[in-house]
Amino acid sequence: AGAAAERATRNLFIGNLDHNVSEVELRRAFEKYGIIEEVVIKRPARGQGGAYAFLKFQNLDMAHRAKVAMSGRVVGRNPIKIGYGKANPTTRLWVGGLGPSTSLAARNTSTKVVRVLVPN
């Protein structure tokens, strides 16, 4: 049935990184797309593959914007590859696209049941 669709998460995998890339450089390149909660850089031993990183954004919208805008861009000396990382289990539900006219009570859904209406 072909490749499974990539499941979007707020965690981005950043591959093909320059071995010398720093957390500061990654944050600088990606922070314009949203709040980055965590940066983890992995640097395998030389000859064991390239460096890679995981960036955890505050929400899915931010991660998606960063993925679309930064795919193939050069960070350090290399064009990076971006994919979604694994989802972390959570009891929260992210609902994007709420405008400023939505009340704070309606946006604070962490303890409420949310009904999503989808047009046919």
KOLBA-411376 format. One record per atom (N, C-alpha, C, CB): residue number from 0; residue in three letters; atom name; x, y, z. Coordinates in Angstrom, 2 decimals. Glycine has a CB too. Layout:
N
> n res atom xx yy zz
> NUM ala CA X Y Z
...
//
This chain:
120
> n res atom xx yy zz
> 0 ala N 0.83 -1.20 0.00
> 0 ala CA 0.00 0.00 0.00
> 0 ala C 0.86 1.25 0.00
> 0 ala CB -0.94 0.01 1.21
> 1 gly N 2.16 1.14 -0.35
> 1 gly CA 3.02 2.31 -0.43
> 1 gly C 3.47 2.77 0.95
> 1 gly CB 2.32 3.44 -1.14
> 2 ala N 4.19 3.88 0.96
> 2 ala CA 4.71 4.41 2.22
> 2 ala C 3.56 4.99 3.05
> 2 ala CB 5.79 5.50 1.96
> 3 ala N 3.61 4.74 4.33
> 3 ala CA 2.59 5.28 5.23
> 3 ala C 2.76 6.79 5.31
> 3 ala CB 2.68 4.64 6.65
> 4 ala N 1.66 7.50 5.47
> 4 ala CA 1.72 8.95 5.60
> 4 ala C 2.50 9.31 6.87
> 4 ala CB 0.29 9.57 5.63
> 5 glu N 3.32 10.32 6.75
> 5 glu CA 4.11 10.77 7.90
> 5 glu C 3.18 11.45 8.89
> 5 glu CB 5.25 11.73 7.45
> 6 arg N 3.24 11.04 10.14
> 6 arg CA 2.36 11.60 11.17
> 6 arg C 2.99 12.86 11.76
> 6 arg CB 2.07 10.56 12.28
> 7 ala N 2.29 13.97 11.67
> 7 ala CA 2.80 15.24 12.16
> 7 ala C 2.85 15.27 13.69
> 7 ala CB 1.94 16.40 11.64
> 8 thr N 3.95 15.79 14.22
> 8 thr CA 4.10 15.98 15.66
> 8 thr C 4.76 17.33 15.89
> 8 thr CB 4.94 14.82 16.31
> 9 arg N 4.86 17.74 17.14
> 9 arg CA 5.54 19.01 17.43
> 9 arg C 7.04 18.82 17.55
> 9 arg CB 4.99 19.62 18.72
> 10 asn N 7.51 17.59 17.36
> 10 asn CA 8.94 17.26 17.39
> 10 asn C 9.46 17.13 15.97
> 10 asn CB 9.20 15.95 18.19
> 11 leu N 10.51 17.88 15.65
> 11 leu CA 11.12 17.77 14.33
> 11 leu C 12.46 17.06 14.42
> 11 leu CB 11.29 19.16 13.70
> 12 phe N 12.68 16.16 13.48
> 12 phe CA 13.98 15.51 13.30
> 12 phe C 14.73 16.34 12.26
> 12 phe CB 13.84 14.00 12.85
> 13 ile N 15.94 16.76 12.58
> 13 ile CA 16.76 17.54 11.66
> 13 ile C 17.99 16.70 11.32
> 13 ile CB 17.17 18.93 12.28
> 14 gly N 18.09 16.25 10.08
> 14 gly CA 19.18 15.38 9.66
> 14 gly C 20.16 16.09 8.76
> 14 gly CB 18.64 14.17 8.97
> 15 asn N 21.27 15.41 8.47
> 15 asn CA 22.36 15.90 7.62
> 15 asn C 23.00 17.16 8.18
> 15 asn CB 21.84 16.17 6.22
> 16 leu N 23.11 17.22 9.51
> 16 leu CA 23.70 18.40 10.14
> 16 leu C 25.22 18.37 10.09
> 16 leu CB 23.24 18.51 11.59
> 17 asp N 25.80 19.53 10.01
> 17 asp CA 27.23 19.71 10.15
> 17 asp C 27.61 19.24 11.56
> 17 asp CB 27.66 21.21 9.90
> 18 his N 28.69 18.46 11.71
> 18 his CA 29.09 17.94 13.02
> 18 his C 29.36 19.04 14.04
> 18 his CB 30.33 17.08 12.87
> 19 asn N 29.70 20.24 13.56
> 19 asn CA 30.04 21.33 14.46
> 19 asn C 28.88 22.27 14.78
> 19 asn CB 31.16 22.12 13.88
> 20 val N 27.69 21.96 14.31
> 20 val CA 26.55 22.85 14.55
> 20 val C 26.27 22.93 16.05
> 20 val CB 25.30 22.35 13.78
> 21 ser N 25.90 24.11 16.51
> 21 ser CA 25.63 24.31 17.93
> 21 ser C 24.13 24.47 18.17
> 21 ser CB 26.40 25.55 18.46
> 22 glu N 23.75 24.32 19.44
> 22 glu CA 22.35 24.55 19.82
> 22 glu C 21.95 25.98 19.50
> 22 glu CB 22.13 24.24 21.32
> 23 val N 22.85 26.92 19.74
> 23 val CA 22.56 28.33 19.46
> 23 val C 22.25 28.53 17.97
> 23 val CB 23.76 29.22 19.88
> 24 glu N 23.05 27.91 17.09
> 24 glu CA 22.81 28.04 15.65
> 24 glu C 21.45 27.46 15.26
> 24 glu CB 23.93 27.33 14.85
> 25 leu N 21.12 26.29 15.82
> 25 leu CA 19.83 25.68 15.50
> 25 leu C 18.67 26.54 16.00
> 25 leu CB 19.74 24.28 16.11
> 26 arg N 18.78 27.02 17.23
> 26 arg CA 17.72 27.88 17.76
> 26 arg C 17.57 29.13 16.89
> 26 arg CB 18.01 28.27 19.23
> 27 arg N 18.69 29.74 16.52
> 27 arg CA 18.66 30.96 15.71
> 27 arg C 17.97 30.69 14.37
> 27 arg CB 20.09 31.50 15.49
> 28 ala N 18.25 29.54 13.76
> 28 ala CA 17.68 29.21 12.45
> 28 ala C 16.18 28.92 12.52
> 28 ala CB 18.40 28.02 11.86
> 29 phe N 15.72 28.35 13.65
> 29 phe CA 14.34 27.86 13.73
> 29 phe C 13.41 28.68 14.61
> 29 phe CB 14.35 26.48 14.22
> 30 glu N 13.92 29.53 15.50
> 30 glu CA 13.06 30.18 16.48
> 30 glu C 12.07 31.18 15.87
> 30 glu CB 13.90 30.88 17.49
> 31 lys N 12.33 31.63 14.65
> 31 lys CA 11.38 32.57 14.02
> 31 lys C 10.05 31.90 13.70
> 31 lys CB 11.99 33.15 12.74
> 32 tyr N 10.02 30.57 13.75
> 32 tyr CA 8.78 29.84 13.42
> 32 tyr C 7.98 29.47 14.67
> 32 tyr CB 9.11 28.58 12.64
> 33 gly N 8.54 29.69 15.84
> 33 gly CA 7.80 29.40 17.06
> 33 gly C 8.71 29.14 18.24
> 33 gly CB 6.91 28.21 16.84
> 34 ile N 8.09 28.87 19.37
> 34 ile CA 8.82 28.66 20.62
> 34 ile C 9.38 27.25 20.65
> 34 ile CB 7.90 28.91 21.84
> 35 ile N 10.69 27.15 20.82
> 35 ile CA 11.37 25.85 20.89
> 35 ile C 11.57 25.51 22.35
> 35 ile CB 12.74 25.88 20.12
> 36 glu N 10.98 24.40 22.78
> 36 glu CA 11.06 23.99 24.18
> 36 glu C 12.32 23.19 24.49
> 36 glu CB 9.85 23.18 24.55
> 37 glu N 12.83 22.47 23.48
> 37 glu CA 13.98 21.60 23.75
> 37 glu C 14.76 21.36 22.47
> 37 glu CB 13.53 20.27 24.36
> 38 val N 16.08 21.31 22.59
> 38 val CA 16.97 20.98 21.47
> 38 val C 17.89 19.85 21.95
> 38 val CB 17.81 22.23 20.99
> 39 val N 17.92 18.74 21.21
> 39 val CA 18.82 17.63 21.52
> 39 val C 19.63 17.35 20.26
> 39 val CB 18.03 16.34 21.99
> 40 ile N 20.96 17.48 20.36
> 40 ile CA 21.84 17.23 19.22
> 40 ile C 22.59 15.93 19.46
> 40 ile CB 22.85 18.42 19.00
> 41 lys N 22.61 15.06 18.45
> 41 lys CA 23.34 13.79 18.51
> 41 lys C 24.46 13.84 17.49
> 41 lys CB 22.39 12.57 18.23
> 42 arg N 25.66 13.51 17.96
> 42 arg CA 26.84 13.51 17.08
> 42 arg C 27.49 12.13 17.12
> 42 arg CB 27.86 14.61 17.51
> 43 pro N 27.12 11.23 16.20
> 43 pro CA 27.77 9.92 16.16
> 43 pro C 29.27 10.06 15.90
> 43 pro CB 27.12 9.03 15.07
> 44 ala N 30.03 9.05 16.28
> 44 ala CA 31.47 9.05 16.03
> 44 ala C 31.72 9.21 14.53
> 44 ala CB 32.14 7.74 16.56
> 45 arg N 32.82 9.83 14.17
> 45 arg CA 33.17 10.02 12.75
> 45 arg C 33.09 8.68 12.03
> 45 arg CB 34.61 10.64 12.60
> 46 gly N 32.50 8.70 10.86
> 46 gly CA 32.35 7.47 10.08
> 46 gly C 31.10 6.67 10.45
> 46 gly CB 33.56 6.62 10.26
> 47 gln N 30.39 7.09 11.49
> 47 gln CA 29.18 6.37 11.93
> 47 gln C 27.90 7.10 11.53
> 47 gln CB 29.21 6.19 13.45
> 48 gly N 28.02 8.06 10.64
> 48 gly CA 26.85 8.82 10.19
> 48 gly C 26.95 10.27 10.60
> 48 gly CB 25.57 8.21 10.75
> 49 gly N 26.11 11.08 10.00
> 49 gly CA 26.14 12.51 10.26
> 49 gly C 25.44 12.89 11.56
> 49 gly CB 25.51 13.24 9.12
> 50 ala N 25.65 14.12 11.96
> 50 ala CA 24.98 14.64 13.15
> 50 ala C 23.51 14.87 12.83
> 50 ala CB 25.65 15.96 13.63
> 51 tyr N 22.69 14.81 13.87
> 51 tyr CA 21.26 15.07 13.72
> 51 tyr C 20.75 15.67 15.02
> 51 tyr CB 20.47 13.78 13.35
> 52 ala N 19.55 16.20 14.98
> 52 ala CA 18.99 16.84 16.16
> 52 ala C 17.48 16.64 16.21
> 52 ala CB 19.33 18.34 16.19
> 53 phe N 16.94 16.84 17.39
> 53 phe CA 15.49 16.88 17.58
> 53 phe C 15.15 18.23 18.19
> 53 phe CB 14.99 15.69 18.49
> 54 leu N 14.17 18.91 17.60
> 54 leu CA 13.68 20.18 18.13
> 54 leu C 12.24 19.96 18.56
> 54 leu CB 13.79 21.34 17.07
> 55 lys N 11.94 20.31 19.79
> 55 lys CA 10.56 20.21 20.28
> 55 lys C 9.96 21.61 20.34
> 55 lys CB 10.50 19.51 21.68
> 56 phe N 8.95 21.84 19.51
> 56 phe CA 8.25 23.12 19.49
> 56 phe C 7.10 23.10 20.50
> 56 phe CB 7.73 23.43 18.08
> 57 gln N 6.62 24.29 20.83
> 57 gln CA 5.53 24.39 21.80
> 57 gln C 4.25 23.76 21.27
> 57 gln CB 5.28 25.85 22.16
> 58 asn N 4.03 23.83 19.95
> 58 asn CA 2.82 23.21 19.40
> 58 asn C 3.06 22.77 17.95
> 58 asn CB 1.62 24.19 19.48
> 59 leu N 2.10 22.05 17.44
> 59 leu CA 2.19 21.47 16.11
> 59 leu C 2.24 22.52 15.00
> 59 leu CB 1.02 20.55 15.87
> 60 asp N 1.47 23.60 15.13
> 60 asp CA 1.48 24.64 14.10
> 60 asp C 2.88 25.20 13.90
> 60 asp CB 0.51 25.77 14.47
> 61 met N 3.57 25.46 15.00
> 61 met CA 4.93 26.01 14.93
> 61 met C 5.87 25.03 14.25
> 61 met CB 5.45 26.35 16.34
> 62 ala N 5.79 23.77 14.64
> 62 ala CA 6.65 22.73 14.06
> 62 ala C 6.39 22.59 12.57
> 62 ala CB 6.43 21.38 14.76
> 63 his N 5.13 22.61 12.17
> 63 his CA 4.79 22.47 10.76
> 63 his C 5.33 23.64 9.94
> 63 his CB 3.27 22.37 10.58
> 64 arg N 5.17 24.87 10.46
> 64 arg CA 5.69 26.04 9.75
> 64 arg C 7.20 25.93 9.56
> 64 arg CB 5.35 27.34 10.52
> 65 ala N 7.89 25.50 10.62
> 65 ala CA 9.35 25.36 10.54
> 65 ala C 9.74 24.29 9.53
> 65 ala CB 9.93 25.01 11.93
> 66 lys N 9.04 23.18 9.52
> 66 lys CA 9.35 22.07 8.60
> 66 lys C 9.21 22.53 7.16
> 66 lys CB 8.43 20.86 8.87
> 67 val N 8.11 23.19 6.85
> 67 val CA 7.85 23.64 5.48
> 67 val C 8.90 24.68 5.05
> 67 val CB 6.42 24.24 5.36
> 68 ala N 9.18 25.64 5.93
> 68 ala CA 10.07 26.74 5.56
> 68 ala C 11.54 26.34 5.49
> 68 ala CB 9.92 27.87 6.55
> 69 met N 11.96 25.39 6.33
> 69 met CA 13.39 25.10 6.47
> 69 met C 13.87 23.85 5.71
> 69 met CB 13.73 24.93 7.91
> 70 ser N 12.98 23.05 5.18
> 70 ser CA 13.39 21.83 4.47
> 70 ser C 14.35 22.17 3.33
> 70 ser CB 12.16 21.07 3.92
> 71 gly N 15.53 21.55 3.34
> 71 gly CA 16.52 21.76 2.30
> 71 gly C 17.40 22.98 2.47
> 71 gly CB 15.84 21.84 1.02
> 72 arg N 17.11 23.82 3.46
> 72 arg CA 17.92 25.02 3.70
> 72 arg C 19.28 24.62 4.27
> 72 arg CB 17.20 26.00 4.66
> 73 val N 20.26 25.46 4.11
> 73 val CA 21.60 25.19 4.64
> 73 val C 21.69 25.75 6.06
> 73 val CB 22.69 25.82 3.72
> 74 val N 22.09 24.88 6.99
> 74 val CA 22.37 25.28 8.37
> 74 val C 23.80 24.83 8.63
> 74 val CB 21.33 24.65 9.42
> 75 gly N 24.67 25.76 9.01
> 75 gly CA 26.09 25.43 9.08
> 75 gly C 26.60 25.33 7.65
> 75 gly CB 26.35 24.10 9.87
> 76 arg N 27.07 24.15 7.26
> 76 arg CA 27.57 23.97 5.88
> 76 arg C 26.73 23.01 5.06
> 76 arg CB 29.00 23.48 5.92
> 77 asn N 25.70 22.40 5.65
> 77 asn CA 24.97 21.34 4.96
> 77 asn C 23.50 21.69 4.73
> 77 asn CB 25.06 20.06 5.74
> 78 pro N 22.94 21.23 3.58
> 78 pro CA 21.48 21.33 3.40
> 78 pro C 20.82 20.29 4.32
> 78 pro CB 21.06 21.11 1.88
> 79 ile N 19.91 20.75 5.16
> 79 ile CA 19.32 19.84 6.17
> 79 ile C 18.12 19.09 5.62
> 79 ile CB 18.90 20.63 7.40
> 80 lys N 17.85 17.98 6.25
> 80 lys CA 16.67 17.17 5.95
> 80 lys C 15.79 17.21 7.19
> 80 lys CB 17.05 15.68 5.55
> 81 ile N 14.49 17.41 7.00
> 81 ile CA 13.59 17.55 8.14
> 81 ile C 12.45 16.55 8.03
> 81 ile CB 13.04 18.98 8.24
> 82 gly N 12.14 15.92 9.14
> 82 gly CA 10.98 15.04 9.24
> 82 gly C 10.35 15.24 10.61
> 82 gly CB 11.36 13.56 9.01
> 83 tyr N 9.22 14.63 10.82
> 83 tyr CA 8.60 14.69 12.14
> 83 tyr C 9.20 13.60 13.02
> 83 tyr CB 7.05 14.53 12.04
> 84 gly N 9.47 13.95 14.27
> 84 gly CA 9.94 12.98 15.24
> 84 gly C 8.76 12.24 15.85
> 84 gly CB 10.76 13.66 16.35
> 85 lys N 9.07 11.31 16.73
> 85 lys CA 8.00 10.55 17.40
> 85 lys C 7.20 11.47 18.31
> 85 lys CB 8.59 9.38 18.20
> 86 ala N 5.93 11.16 18.41
> 86 ala CA 5.05 11.91 19.32
> 86 ala C 5.30 11.44 20.74
> 86 ala CB 3.55 11.74 18.93
> 87 asn N 5.24 12.39 21.67
> 87 asn CA 5.30 12.04 23.09
> 87 asn C 3.88 11.94 23.61
> 87 asn CB 6.14 13.09 23.91
> 88 pro N 3.54 10.86 24.33
> 88 pro CA 2.18 10.74 24.85
> 88 pro C 1.83 11.95 25.73
> 88 pro CB 2.02 9.44 25.64
> 89 thr N 0.60 12.42 25.59
> 89 thr CA 0.16 13.58 26.36
> 89 thr C -1.33 13.49 26.63
> 89 thr CB 0.50 14.89 25.63
> 90 thr N -1.78 14.21 27.61
> 90 thr CA -3.21 14.29 27.90
> 90 thr C -3.80 15.57 27.35
> 90 thr CB -3.47 14.19 29.41
> 91 arg N -3.00 16.33 26.61
> 91 arg CA -3.46 17.60 26.06
> 91 arg C -3.84 17.44 24.59
> 91 arg CB -2.39 18.68 26.21
> 92 leu N -4.73 18.31 24.15
> 92 leu CA -5.17 18.34 22.76
> 92 leu C -4.87 19.73 22.22
> 92 leu CB -6.70 17.99 22.62
> 93 trp N -4.13 19.79 21.11
> 93 trp CA -3.84 21.08 20.49
> 93 trp C -4.89 21.37 19.44
> 93 trp CB -2.42 21.11 19.88
> 94 val N -5.53 22.54 19.55
> 94 val CA -6.50 22.98 18.56
> 94 val C -5.96 24.27 17.98
> 94 val CB -7.94 23.18 19.19
> 95 gly N -5.54 24.24 16.73
> 95 gly CA -4.94 25.40 16.10
> 95 gly C -5.96 26.26 15.39
> 95 gly CB -3.87 24.98 15.14
> 96 gly N -5.52 27.42 14.97
> 96 gly CA -6.36 28.29 14.15
> 96 gly C -7.41 29.08 14.91
> 96 gly CB -7.03 27.49 13.12
> 97 leu N -7.30 29.13 16.25
> 97 leu CA -8.26 29.92 17.01
> 97 leu C -7.85 31.38 16.94
> 97 leu CB -8.34 29.43 18.49
> 98 gly N -8.77 32.23 16.56
> 98 gly CA -8.47 33.65 16.43
> 98 gly C -8.49 34.37 17.76
> 98 gly CB -9.44 34.30 15.49
> 99 pro N -8.09 35.65 17.73
> 99 pro CA -8.04 36.43 18.97
> 99 pro C -9.41 36.67 19.59
> 99 pro CB -7.38 37.75 18.69
> 100 ser N -10.49 36.48 18.81
> 100 ser CA -11.83 36.69 19.36
> 100 ser C -12.30 35.51 20.21
> 100 ser CB -12.81 36.94 18.23
> 101 thr N -11.57 34.40 20.18
> 101 thr CA -11.93 33.24 21.00
> 101 thr C -11.59 33.54 22.45
> 101 thr CB -11.19 31.95 20.51
> 102 ser N -12.54 33.30 23.34
> 102 ser CA -12.30 33.63 24.75
> 102 ser C -11.21 32.75 25.34
> 102 ser CB -13.59 33.49 25.56
> 103 leu N -10.55 33.26 26.37
> 103 leu CA -9.50 32.50 27.04
> 103 leu C -10.06 31.20 27.61
> 103 leu CB -8.85 33.34 28.16
> 104 ala N -11.28 31.25 28.13
> 104 ala CA -11.90 30.04 28.69
> 104 ala C -12.09 28.98 27.61
> 104 ala CB -13.27 30.38 29.34
> 105 ala N -12.45 29.41 26.42
> 105 ala CA -12.64 28.46 25.33
> 105 ala C -11.32 27.89 24.85
> 105 ala CB -13.37 29.12 24.16
> 106 arg N -10.24 28.71 24.93
> 106 arg CA -8.93 28.24 24.49
> 106 arg C -8.26 27.35 25.52
> 106 arg CB -8.04 29.42 24.18
> 107 asn N -8.60 27.47 26.79
> 107 asn CA -7.99 26.65 27.83
> 107 asn C -8.75 25.33 27.92
> 107 asn CB -8.00 27.39 29.21
> 108 thr N -8.36 24.38 27.08
> 108 thr CA -9.10 23.13 26.95
> 108 thr C -8.47 21.97 27.70
> 108 thr CB -9.23 22.77 25.51
> 109 ser N -7.45 22.24 28.53
> 109 ser CA -6.71 21.14 29.15
> 109 ser C -7.58 20.29 30.07
> 109 ser CB -5.55 21.68 29.92
> 110 thr N -8.66 20.85 30.63
> 110 thr CA -9.52 20.06 31.51
> 110 thr C -10.93 19.93 30.97
> 110 thr CB -9.55 20.68 32.91
> 111 lys N -11.16 20.35 29.73
> 111 lys CA -12.49 20.30 29.14
> 111 lys C -12.51 19.30 27.99
> 111 lys CB -12.92 21.70 28.65
> 112 val N -13.69 18.81 27.68
> 112 val CA -13.87 17.97 26.51
> 112 val C -14.13 18.89 25.33
> 112 val CB -15.05 16.93 26.70
> 113 val N -13.44 18.65 24.24
> 113 val CA -13.59 19.50 23.06
> 113 val C -14.33 18.72 21.99
> 113 val CB -12.20 19.98 22.54
> 114 arg N -15.36 19.31 21.43
> 114 arg CA -16.08 18.70 20.32
> 114 arg C -15.65 19.40 19.05
> 114 arg CB -17.64 18.79 20.51
> 115 val N -15.15 18.65 18.10
> 115 val CA -14.69 19.22 16.85
> 115 val C -15.74 18.93 15.78
> 115 val CB -13.29 18.65 16.44
> 116 leu N -16.25 19.98 15.15
> 116 leu CA -17.25 19.83 14.10
> 116 leu C -16.56 19.92 12.75
> 116 leu CB -18.36 20.91 14.22
> 117 val N -16.74 18.92 11.94
> 117 val CA -16.14 18.87 10.61
> 117 val C -17.25 18.89 9.58
> 117 val CB -15.24 17.61 10.44
> 118 pro N -17.23 19.88 8.67
> 118 pro CA -18.29 19.92 7.65
> 118 pro C -18.20 18.72 6.72
> 118 pro CB -18.20 21.22 6.84
> 119 asn N -19.34 18.27 6.24
> 119 asn CA -19.39 17.11 5.32
> 119 asn C -18.92 17.49 3.95
> 119 asn CB -20.79 16.54 5.23
//
